[in-house]
Amino acid sequence: MSTAPIGIFDSGYGGLTVMKEIVKNLPEYDYLYLGDNARAPYGGRSFDTIYQYTRQCVEYLFDQNCHLIILACNTASAKALRNIQQKDLPNIAPDRRVLGVIRPTAEVIGRYSKTGHVGVLGTSGTVNSNSYVMEIRQQFPELTVYQEACPMWVPLVENQEYDSDGADYFIQQHIDGILSQSPKIDTLLLACTHYPLLLDKIKTYVGDDITILSQGEIVAKSLDDYLQRHPEIAEKCTTGRSKKFLTTDSTDDFDDHAKFFWGKEIASEFIDL
Ligand code: DGL
């Protein structure tokens, strides 16, 4: 029988923080990760470009027999998911599914806030799309959502500066930026694949009374629920426990960086899109 893995897509290495939690929760499935490193970062790119790139990667994963794809990338979820779900899937793959990370997070964020004031930290693309504001409003109309774009945080992580003194300046700048928007913020969402690696530093600028949410576990739990509610999709995903990692750029570079996100060594394969 051929493998039908769950596809996990990200602009680069960051989605491994999400995949790690998914695999922890659902170890039995086969997984195929695709990082579009050759064209990353997506964070500052236009709507059309991100849609085009993401659609191309989704089609590639469909060709690899993925029936279910998770866009682990917040920027791609914010800018490409809706078009792919509504415009493309009915034509190219009506029986397959593509899910993002924004909806599952929006569905639970209200449970964490007592004050009703929540902050979202993300790339410029994610923040400018207003996707979180709209999705959270649908789920929890009583919440007030504040946002802050942190464009320097992805490069800090990718250059392994997340623990350095240099990181403090940019972390404090954006934590101050979001918290100054409302003294009532009691929940901060790390709405970017890379930010969990900055968690220790972020905590030093955020009081103990504020809950900091990383998405990996939330997305993993939501996928578990989804597969239980949709046996027709679950039964198309094979359960051989394999994990394969693809990158559109140098495999040496991917493997060097990926271990920081994944927690152990990875041997990726190159694909030419
Ligand atoms: N993966 C992206 C996200 O979660 C961050 C990296 C990028 O900008 O491509 O938004």
Boltz pocket constraint, residues with backbone or C-beta under 6 A from the ligand:
constraints:
  - pocket:
      binder: B
      contacts: [[A, 10], [A, 11], [A, 12], [A, 14], [A, 15], [A, 40], [A, 41], [A, 42], [A, 43], [A, 44], [A, 72], [A, 73], [A, 74], [A, 75], [A, 76], [A, 123], [A, 126], [A, 154], [A, 191], [A, 192], [A, 193], [A, 194]]
      max_distance: 6.0
